[in-house]
Amino acid sequence: MEGGPGIFAAGVFLLFGTGLLGWTGACAARRAPVAEGVRPAVAVPLVLLAAGTCLALGVWCLLRR
C-alpha cells in the first residue's frame, strides 16, 4: 500500500474500532442496549469482534506501508 492511503485507512480503522469499543463500554456500564432490539448477550460479543477486527486491520495497514 502506498504511504498516504495506507496511513489514512489505518487511521480510519483505528478510530472506528476505538470508538466502537468506547461506545460498547459506555452502554454496558449503563446497562443500556448496545444495539436496538438485540439482546446484550448477543450484541456485545459481536460488537467486540467487529471492534477487534477493525483494530487488527488498522495495525495491519500500518505494518504494510
PyMOL Python script that loads the backbone (N, CA, C, O; Angstrom):
from pymol import cmd

cmd.read_pdbstr("""\
ATOM      1  N   MET A   1       0.838  -1.169   0.000  1.00  0.00           N
ATOM      2  CA  MET A   1       0.000   0.000   0.000  1.00  0.00           C
ATOM      3  C   MET A   1       0.886   1.236   0.000  1.00  0.00           C
ATOM      4  O   MET A   1       1.934   1.260   0.644  1.00  0.00           O
ATOM      5  N   GLU A   2       0.466   2.240  -0.712  1.00  0.00           N
ATOM      6  CA  GLU A   2       1.238   3.477  -0.715  1.00  0.00           C
ATOM      7  C   GLU A   2       1.137   4.153   0.643  1.00  0.00           C
ATOM      8  O   GLU A   2       0.214   3.881   1.411  1.00  0.00           O
ATOM      9  N   GLY A   3       2.077   5.024   0.934  1.00  0.00           N
ATOM     10  CA  GLY A   3       2.163   5.647   2.252  1.00  0.00           C
ATOM     11  C   GLY A   3       0.923   6.409   2.687  1.00  0.00           C
ATOM     12  O   GLY A   3       0.362   6.118   3.743  1.00  0.00           O
ATOM     13  N   GLY A   4       0.485   7.378   1.895  1.00  0.00           N
ATOM     14  CA  GLY A   4      -0.638   8.231   2.283  1.00  0.00           C
ATOM     15  C   GLY A   4      -1.946   7.480   2.470  1.00  0.00           C
ATOM     16  O   GLY A   4      -2.555   7.568   3.537  1.00  0.00           O
ATOM     17  N   PRO A   5      -2.398   6.734   1.446  1.00  0.00           N
ATOM     18  CA  PRO A   5      -3.651   5.999   1.594  1.00  0.00           C
ATOM     19  C   PRO A   5      -3.596   4.924   2.682  1.00  0.00           C
ATOM     20  O   PRO A   5      -4.600   4.662   3.345  1.00  0.00           O
ATOM     21  N   GLY A   6      -2.434   4.306   2.867  1.00  0.00           N
ATOM     22  CA  GLY A   6      -2.304   3.281   3.908  1.00  0.00           C
ATOM     23  C   GLY A   6      -2.441   3.868   5.299  1.00  0.00           C
ATOM     24  O   GLY A   6      -3.078   3.279   6.173  1.00  0.00           O
ATOM     25  N   ILE A   7      -1.838   5.036   5.498  1.00  0.00           N
ATOM     26  CA  ILE A   7      -1.940   5.693   6.801  1.00  0.00           C
ATOM     27  C   ILE A   7      -3.370   6.172   7.039  1.00  0.00           C
ATOM     28  O   ILE A   7      -3.887   6.067   8.151  1.00  0.00           O
ATOM     29  N   PHE A   8      -4.006   6.696   5.996  1.00  0.00           N
ATOM     30  CA  PHE A   8      -5.394   7.139   6.125  1.00  0.00           C
ATOM     31  C   PHE A   8      -6.309   5.966   6.467  1.00  0.00           C
ATOM     32  O   PHE A   8      -7.132   6.067   7.377  1.00  0.00           O
ATOM     33  N   ALA A   9      -6.172   4.852   5.742  1.00  0.00           N
ATOM     34  CA  ALA A   9      -7.004   3.678   6.013  1.00  0.00           C
ATOM     35  C   ALA A   9      -6.764   3.157   7.424  1.00  0.00           C
ATOM     36  O   ALA A   9      -7.711   2.782   8.115  1.00  0.00           O
ATOM     37  N   ALA A  10      -5.515   3.131   7.853  1.00  0.00           N
ATOM     38  CA  ALA A  10      -5.202   2.681   9.207  1.00  0.00           C
ATOM     39  C   ALA A  10      -5.850   3.595  10.234  1.00  0.00           C
ATOM     40  O   ALA A  10      -6.409   3.122  11.224  1.00  0.00           O
ATOM     41  N   GLY A  11      -5.778   4.901  10.005  1.00  0.00           N
ATOM     42  CA  GLY A  11      -6.400   5.847  10.925  1.00  0.00           C
ATOM     43  C   GLY A  11      -7.902   5.662  11.024  1.00  0.00           C
ATOM     44  O   GLY A  11      -8.474   5.727  12.112  1.00  0.00           O
ATOM     45  N   VAL A  12      -8.541   5.431   9.882  1.00  0.00           N
ATOM     46  CA  VAL A  12      -9.988   5.210   9.879  1.00  0.00           C
ATOM     47  C   VAL A  12     -10.334   3.946  10.647  1.00  0.00           C
ATOM     48  O   VAL A  12     -11.229   3.958  11.492  1.00  0.00           O
ATOM     49  N   PHE A  13      -9.638   2.863  10.362  1.00  0.00           N
ATOM     50  CA  PHE A  13      -9.908   1.603  11.067  1.00  0.00           C
ATOM     51  C   PHE A  13      -9.666   1.742  12.568  1.00  0.00           C
ATOM     52  O   PHE A  13     -10.471   1.275  13.375  1.00  0.00           O
ATOM     53  N   LEU A  14      -8.564   2.380  12.940  1.00  0.00           N
ATOM     54  CA  LEU A  14      -8.232   2.514  14.361  1.00  0.00           C
ATOM     55  C   LEU A  14      -9.221   3.421  15.087  1.00  0.00           C
ATOM     56  O   LEU A  14      -9.627   3.118  16.209  1.00  0.00           O
ATOM     57  N   LEU A  15      -9.610   4.524  14.464  1.00  0.00           N
ATOM     58  CA  LEU A  15     -10.589   5.416  15.092  1.00  0.00           C
ATOM     59  C   LEU A  15     -11.948   4.740  15.229  1.00  0.00           C
ATOM     60  O   LEU A  15     -12.601   4.861  16.266  1.00  0.00           O
ATOM     61  N   PHE A  16     -12.373   4.036  14.195  1.00  0.00           N
ATOM     62  CA  PHE A  16     -13.670   3.360  14.256  1.00  0.00           C
ATOM     63  C   PHE A  16     -13.661   2.252  15.303  1.00  0.00           C
ATOM     64  O   PHE A  16     -14.607   2.128  16.081  1.00  0.00           O
ATOM     65  N   GLY A  17     -12.610   1.452  15.332  1.00  0.00           N
ATOM     66  CA  GLY A  17     -12.522   0.380  16.318  1.00  0.00           C
ATOM     67  C   GLY A  17     -12.481   0.907  17.737  1.00  0.00           C
ATOM     68  O   GLY A  17     -13.121   0.347  18.627  1.00  0.00           O
ATOM     69  N   THR A  18     -11.729   1.985  17.959  1.00  0.00           N
ATOM     70  CA  THR A  18     -11.659   2.589  19.284  1.00  0.00           C
ATOM     71  C   THR A  18     -13.008   3.189  19.686  1.00  0.00           C
ATOM     72  O   THR A  18     -13.447   3.029  20.825  1.00  0.00           O
ATOM     73  N   GLY A  19     -13.655   3.871  18.759  1.00  0.00           N
ATOM     74  CA  GLY A  19     -14.971   4.438  19.033  1.00  0.00           C
ATOM     75  C   GLY A  19     -16.003   3.371  19.339  1.00  0.00           C
ATOM     76  O   GLY A  19     -16.838   3.539  20.228  1.00  0.00           O
ATOM     77  N   LEU A  20     -15.946   2.284  18.610  1.00  0.00           N
ATOM     78  CA  LEU A  20     -16.875   1.178  18.834  1.00  0.00           C
ATOM     79  C   LEU A  20     -16.659   0.546  20.203  1.00  0.00           C
ATOM     80  O   LEU A  20     -17.621   0.204  20.890  1.00  0.00           O
ATOM     81  N   LEU A  21     -15.403   0.390  20.597  1.00  0.00           N
ATOM     82  CA  LEU A  21     -15.115  -0.129  21.935  1.00  0.00           C
ATOM     83  C   LEU A  21     -15.596   0.833  23.023  1.00  0.00           C
ATOM     84  O   LEU A  21     -16.156   0.403  24.032  1.00  0.00           O
ATOM     85  N   GLY A  22     -15.381   2.121  22.821  1.00  0.00           N
ATOM     86  CA  GLY A  22     -15.840   3.110  23.791  1.00  0.00           C
ATOM     87  C   GLY A  22     -17.358   3.136  23.916  1.00  0.00           C
ATOM     88  O   GLY A  22     -17.899   3.214  25.019  1.00  0.00           O
ATOM     89  N   TRP A  23     -18.037   3.072  22.775  1.00  0.00           N
ATOM     90  CA  TRP A  23     -19.500   3.061  22.778  1.00  0.00           C
ATOM     91  C   TRP A  23     -20.034   1.824  23.494  1.00  0.00           C
ATOM     92  O   TRP A  23     -20.957   1.920  24.303  1.00  0.00           O
ATOM     93  N   THR A  24     -19.461   0.685  23.201  1.00  0.00           N
ATOM     94  CA  THR A  24     -19.905  -0.558  23.830  1.00  0.00           C
ATOM     95  C   THR A  24     -19.650  -0.523  25.330  1.00  0.00           C
ATOM     96  O   THR A  24     -20.504  -0.939  26.112  1.00  0.00           O
ATOM     97  N   GLY A  25     -18.494  -0.034  25.735  1.00  0.00           N
ATOM     98  CA  GLY A  25     -18.190   0.068  27.162  1.00  0.00           C
ATOM     99  C   GLY A  25     -19.133   1.010  27.884  1.00  0.00           C
ATOM    100  O   GLY A  25     -19.574   0.714  28.995  1.00  0.00           O
ATOM    101  N   ALA A  26     -19.450   2.145  27.266  1.00  0.00           N
ATOM    102  CA  ALA A  26     -20.360   3.104  27.882  1.00  0.00           C
ATOM    103  C   ALA A  26     -21.767   2.528  28.004  1.00  0.00           C
ATOM    104  O   ALA A  26     -22.423   2.694  29.032  1.00  0.00           O
ATOM    105  N   CYS A  27     -22.222   1.858  26.966  1.00  0.00           N
ATOM    106  CA  CYS A  27     -23.556   1.243  27.019  1.00  0.00           C
ATOM    107  C   CYS A  27     -23.607   0.111  28.030  1.00  0.00           C
ATOM    108  O   CYS A  27     -24.582  -0.013  28.772  1.00  0.00           O
ATOM    109  N   ALA A  28     -22.586  -0.704  28.069  1.00  0.00           N
ATOM    110  CA  ALA A  28     -22.564  -1.828  29.008  1.00  0.00           C
ATOM    111  C   ALA A  28     -22.487  -1.325  30.450  1.00  0.00           C
ATOM    112  O   ALA A  28     -23.086  -1.934  31.336  1.00  0.00           O
ATOM    113  N   ALA A  29     -21.773  -0.240  30.704  1.00  0.00           N
ATOM    114  CA  ALA A  29     -21.660   0.306  32.058  1.00  0.00           C
ATOM    115  C   ALA A  29     -22.996   0.852  32.549  1.00  0.00           C
ATOM    116  O   ALA A  29     -23.317   0.760  33.734  1.00  0.00           O
ATOM    117  N   ARG A  30     -23.779   1.425  31.619  1.00  0.00           N
ATOM    118  CA  ARG A  30     -25.095   1.968  31.989  1.00  0.00           C
ATOM    119  C   ARG A  30     -26.191   0.920  31.880  1.00  0.00           C
ATOM    120  O   ARG A  30     -27.349   1.200  32.190  1.00  0.00           O
ATOM    121  N   ARG A  31     -25.841  -0.268  31.448  1.00  0.00           N
ATOM    122  CA  ARG A  31     -26.800  -1.351  31.177  1.00  0.00           C
ATOM    123  C   ARG A  31     -27.832  -0.928  30.132  1.00  0.00           C
ATOM    124  O   ARG A  31     -28.990  -1.344  30.181  1.00  0.00           O
ATOM    125  N   ALA A  32     -27.401  -0.110  29.205  1.00  0.00           N
ATOM    126  CA  ALA A  32     -28.241   0.320  28.095  1.00  0.00           C
ATOM    127  C   ALA A  32     -28.047  -0.670  26.938  1.00  0.00           C
ATOM    128  O   ALA A  32     -27.014  -1.335  26.860  1.00  0.00           O
ATOM    129  N   PRO A  33     -29.022  -0.767  26.055  1.00  0.00           N
ATOM    130  CA  PRO A  33     -28.848  -1.674  24.917  1.00  0.00           C
ATOM    131  C   PRO A  33     -27.724  -1.199  23.993  1.00  0.00           C
ATOM    132  O   PRO A  33     -27.607  -0.010  23.694  1.00  0.00           O
ATOM    133  N   VAL A  34     -26.922  -2.127  23.558  1.00  0.00           N
ATOM    134  CA  VAL A  34     -25.826  -1.800  22.636  1.00  0.00           C
ATOM    135  C   VAL A  34     -26.378  -1.612  21.232  1.00  0.00           C
ATOM    136  O   VAL A  34     -25.947  -0.719  20.503  1.00  0.00           O
ATOM    137  N   ALA A  35     -27.326  -2.448  20.856  1.00  0.00           N
ATOM    138  CA  ALA A  35     -27.997  -2.350  19.567  1.00  0.00           C
ATOM    139  C   ALA A  35     -29.498  -2.470  19.800  1.00  0.00           C
ATOM    140  O   ALA A  35     -29.943  -3.313  20.579  1.00  0.00           O
ATOM    141  N   GLU A  36     -30.258  -1.649  19.141  1.00  0.00           N
ATOM    142  CA  GLU A  36     -31.707  -1.626  19.325  1.00  0.00           C
ATOM    143  C   GLU A  36     -32.327  -2.968  18.944  1.00  0.00           C
ATOM    144  O   GLU A  36     -32.143  -3.453  17.828  1.00  0.00           O
ATOM    145  N   GLY A  37     -33.049  -3.550  19.867  1.00  0.00           N
ATOM    146  CA  GLY A  37     -33.782  -4.781  19.603  1.00  0.00           C
ATOM    147  C   GLY A  37     -32.961  -6.050  19.656  1.00  0.00           C
ATOM    148  O   GLY A  37     -33.459  -7.113  19.282  1.00  0.00           O
ATOM    149  N   VAL A  38     -31.720  -5.978  20.108  1.00  0.00           N
ATOM    150  CA  VAL A  38     -30.857  -7.153  20.172  1.00  0.00           C
ATOM    151  C   VAL A  38     -30.467  -7.391  21.623  1.00  0.00           C
ATOM    152  O   VAL A  38     -30.113  -6.458  22.344  1.00  0.00           O
ATOM    153  N   ARG A  39     -30.537  -8.644  22.041  1.00  0.00           N
ATOM    154  CA  ARG A  39     -30.152  -8.967  23.420  1.00  0.00           C
ATOM    155  C   ARG A  39     -28.680  -8.631  23.645  1.00  0.00           C
ATOM    156  O   ARG A  39     -27.857  -8.846  22.756  1.00  0.00           O
ATOM    157  N   PRO A  40     -28.336  -8.101  24.838  1.00  0.00           N
ATOM    158  CA  PRO A  40     -26.933  -7.778  25.124  1.00  0.00           C
ATOM    159  C   PRO A  40     -26.011  -8.990  25.063  1.00  0.00           C
ATOM    160  O   PRO A  40     -24.836  -8.856  24.723  1.00  0.00           O
ATOM    161  N   ALA A  41     -26.532 -10.170  25.388  1.00  0.00           N
ATOM    162  CA  ALA A  41     -25.701 -11.372  25.336  1.00  0.00           C
ATOM    163  C   ALA A  41     -25.260 -11.700  23.912  1.00  0.00           C
ATOM    164  O   ALA A  41     -24.258 -12.387  23.717  1.00  0.00           O
ATOM    165  N   VAL A  42     -25.995 -11.219  22.927  1.00  0.00           N
ATOM    166  CA  VAL A  42     -25.637 -11.433  21.524  1.00  0.00           C
ATOM    167  C   VAL A  42     -24.875 -10.223  20.973  1.00  0.00           C
ATOM    168  O   VAL A  42     -23.891 -10.373  20.248  1.00  0.00           O
ATOM    169  N   ALA A  43     -25.342  -9.028  21.325  1.00  0.00           N
ATOM    170  CA  ALA A  43     -24.791  -7.810  20.732  1.00  0.00           C
ATOM    171  C   ALA A  43     -23.364  -7.526  21.186  1.00  0.00           C
ATOM    172  O   ALA A  43     -22.513  -7.181  20.366  1.00  0.00           O
ATOM    173  N   VAL A  44     -23.093  -7.667  22.473  1.00  0.00           N
ATOM    174  CA  VAL A  44     -21.768  -7.297  22.996  1.00  0.00           C
ATOM    175  C   VAL A  44     -20.649  -8.139  22.372  1.00  0.00           C
ATOM    176  O   VAL A  44     -19.657  -7.565  21.921  1.00  0.00           O
ATOM    177  N   PRO A  45     -20.762  -9.469  22.324  1.00  0.00           N
ATOM    178  CA  PRO A  45     -19.669 -10.221  21.679  1.00  0.00           C
ATOM    179  C   PRO A  45     -19.493  -9.891  20.197  1.00  0.00           C
ATOM    180  O   PRO A  45     -18.367  -9.845  19.701  1.00  0.00           O
ATOM    181  N   LEU A  46     -20.603  -9.660  19.490  1.00  0.00           N
ATOM    182  CA  LEU A  46     -20.481  -9.320  18.067  1.00  0.00           C
ATOM    183  C   LEU A  46     -19.815  -7.960  17.873  1.00  0.00           C
ATOM    184  O   LEU A  46     -18.998  -7.790  16.968  1.00  0.00           O
ATOM    185  N   VAL A  47     -20.161  -7.000  18.714  1.00  0.00           N
ATOM    186  CA  VAL A  47     -19.545  -5.676  18.615  1.00  0.00           C
ATOM    187  C   VAL A  47     -18.064  -5.749  18.991  1.00  0.00           C
ATOM    188  O   VAL A  47     -17.229  -5.103  18.357  1.00  0.00           O
ATOM    189  N   LEU A  48     -17.742  -6.525  20.007  1.00  0.00           N
ATOM    190  CA  LEU A  48     -16.334  -6.676  20.383  1.00  0.00           C
ATOM    191  C   LEU A  48     -15.534  -7.353  19.271  1.00  0.00           C
ATOM    192  O   LEU A  48     -14.380  -6.997  19.028  1.00  0.00           O
ATOM    193  N   LEU A  49     -16.140  -8.322  18.600  1.00  0.00           N
ATOM    194  CA  LEU A  49     -15.475  -8.968  17.466  1.00  0.00           C
ATOM    195  C   LEU A  49     -15.252  -7.969  16.328  1.00  0.00           C
ATOM    196  O   LEU A  49     -14.177  -7.937  15.728  1.00  0.00           O
ATOM    197  N   ALA A  50     -16.262  -7.161  16.037  1.00  0.00           N
ATOM    198  CA  ALA A  50     -16.128  -6.158  14.974  1.00  0.00           C
ATOM    199  C   ALA A  50     -15.074  -5.113  15.333  1.00  0.00           C
ATOM    200  O   ALA A  50     -14.272  -4.722  14.485  1.00  0.00           O
ATOM    201  N   ALA A  51     -15.073  -4.661  16.588  1.00  0.00           N
ATOM    202  CA  ALA A  51     -14.078  -3.665  17.010  1.00  0.00           C
ATOM    203  C   ALA A  51     -12.675  -4.249  16.966  1.00  0.00           C
ATOM    204  O   ALA A  51     -11.741  -3.581  16.521  1.00  0.00           O
ATOM    205  N   GLY A  52     -12.517  -5.471  17.416  1.00  0.00           N
ATOM    206  CA  GLY A  52     -11.210  -6.127  17.363  1.00  0.00           C
ATOM    207  C   GLY A  52     -10.726  -6.304  15.936  1.00  0.00           C
ATOM    208  O   GLY A  52      -9.539  -6.140  15.653  1.00  0.00           O
ATOM    209  N   THR A  53     -11.643  -6.638  15.033  1.00  0.00           N
ATOM    210  CA  THR A  53     -11.290  -6.779  13.622  1.00  0.00           C
ATOM    211  C   THR A  53     -10.833  -5.441  13.044  1.00  0.00           C
ATOM    212  O   THR A  53      -9.850  -5.383  12.306  1.00  0.00           O
ATOM    213  N   CYS A  54     -11.545  -4.372  13.378  1.00  0.00           N
ATOM    214  CA  CYS A  54     -11.153  -3.039  12.889  1.00  0.00           C
ATOM    215  C   CYS A  54      -9.786  -2.641  13.423  1.00  0.00           C
ATOM    216  O   CYS A  54      -8.962  -2.106  12.681  1.00  0.00           O
ATOM    217  N   LEU A  55      -9.540  -2.895  14.692  1.00  0.00           N
ATOM    218  CA  LEU A  55      -8.235  -2.560  15.262  1.00  0.00           C
ATOM    219  C   LEU A  55      -7.124  -3.388  14.617  1.00  0.00           C
ATOM    220  O   LEU A  55      -6.043  -2.869  14.337  1.00  0.00           O
ATOM    221  N   ALA A  56      -7.388  -4.667  14.383  1.00  0.00           N
ATOM    222  CA  ALA A  56      -6.386  -5.522  13.741  1.00  0.00           C
ATOM    223  C   ALA A  56      -6.112  -5.057  12.309  1.00  0.00           C
ATOM    224  O   ALA A  56      -4.962  -5.052  11.870  1.00  0.00           O
ATOM    225  N   LEU A  57      -7.158  -4.669  11.584  1.00  0.00           N
ATOM    226  CA  LEU A  57      -6.956  -4.160  10.223  1.00  0.00           C
ATOM    227  C   LEU A  57      -6.176  -2.854  10.231  1.00  0.00           C
ATOM    228  O   LEU A  57      -5.349  -2.625   9.348  1.00  0.00           O
ATOM    229  N   GLY A  58      -6.423  -1.998  11.209  1.00  0.00           N
ATOM    230  CA  GLY A  58      -5.670  -0.747  11.315  1.00  0.00           C
ATOM    231  C   GLY A  58      -4.197  -1.002  11.546  1.00  0.00           C
ATOM    232  O   GLY A  58      -3.350  -0.370  10.915  1.00  0.00           O
ATOM    233  N   VAL A  59      -3.880  -1.923  12.446  1.00  0.00           N
ATOM    234  CA  VAL A  59      -2.486  -2.261  12.700  1.00  0.00           C
ATOM    235  C   VAL A  59      -1.864  -2.900  11.463  1.00  0.00           C
ATOM    236  O   VAL A  59      -0.716  -2.612  11.125  1.00  0.00           O
ATOM    237  N   TRP A  60      -2.610  -3.758  10.795  1.00  0.00           N
ATOM    238  CA  TRP A  60      -2.112  -4.413   9.587  1.00  0.00           C
ATOM    239  C   TRP A  60      -1.796  -3.370   8.504  1.00  0.00           C
ATOM    240  O   TRP A  60      -0.774  -3.464   7.825  1.00  0.00           O
ATOM    241  N   CYS A  61      -2.682  -2.377   8.350  1.00  0.00           N
ATOM    242  CA  CYS A  61      -2.434  -1.315   7.362  1.00  0.00           C
ATOM    243  C   CYS A  61      -1.175  -0.527   7.690  1.00  0.00           C
ATOM    244  O   CYS A  61      -0.423  -0.146   6.792  1.00  0.00           O
ATOM    245  N   LEU A  62      -0.947  -0.286   8.969  1.00  0.00           N
ATOM    246  CA  LEU A  62       0.258   0.451   9.351  1.00  0.00           C
ATOM    247  C   LEU A  62       1.514  -0.370   9.100  1.00  0.00           C
ATOM    248  O   LEU A  62       2.545   0.177   8.709  1.00  0.00           O
ATOM    249  N   LEU A  63       1.436  -1.662   9.318  1.00  0.00           N
ATOM    250  CA  LEU A  63       2.604  -2.518   9.118  1.00  0.00           C
ATOM    251  C   LEU A  63       2.912  -2.776   7.651  1.00  0.00           C
ATOM    252  O   LEU A  63       4.053  -3.080   7.307  1.00  0.00           O
ATOM    253  N   ARG A  64       1.907  -2.659   6.776  1.00  0.00           N
ATOM    254  CA  ARG A  64       2.087  -2.928   5.348  1.00  0.00           C
ATOM    255  C   ARG A  64       2.637  -1.746   4.569  1.00  0.00           C
ATOM    256  O   ARG A  64       3.035  -1.914   3.416  1.00  0.00           O
ATOM    257  N   ARG A  65       2.674  -0.545   5.163  1.00  0.00           N
ATOM    258  CA  ARG A  65       3.080   0.618   4.371  1.00  0.00           C
ATOM    259  C   ARG A  65       4.548   0.668   4.154  1.00  0.00           C
ATOM    260  O   ARG A  65       5.045   1.588   3.505  1.00  0.00           O
TER     261      ARG A  65
END
""", "prot")
cmd.dss("prot")
cmd.show_as("cartoon", "prot")
cmd.util.cbc("prot")
cmd.orient("prot")
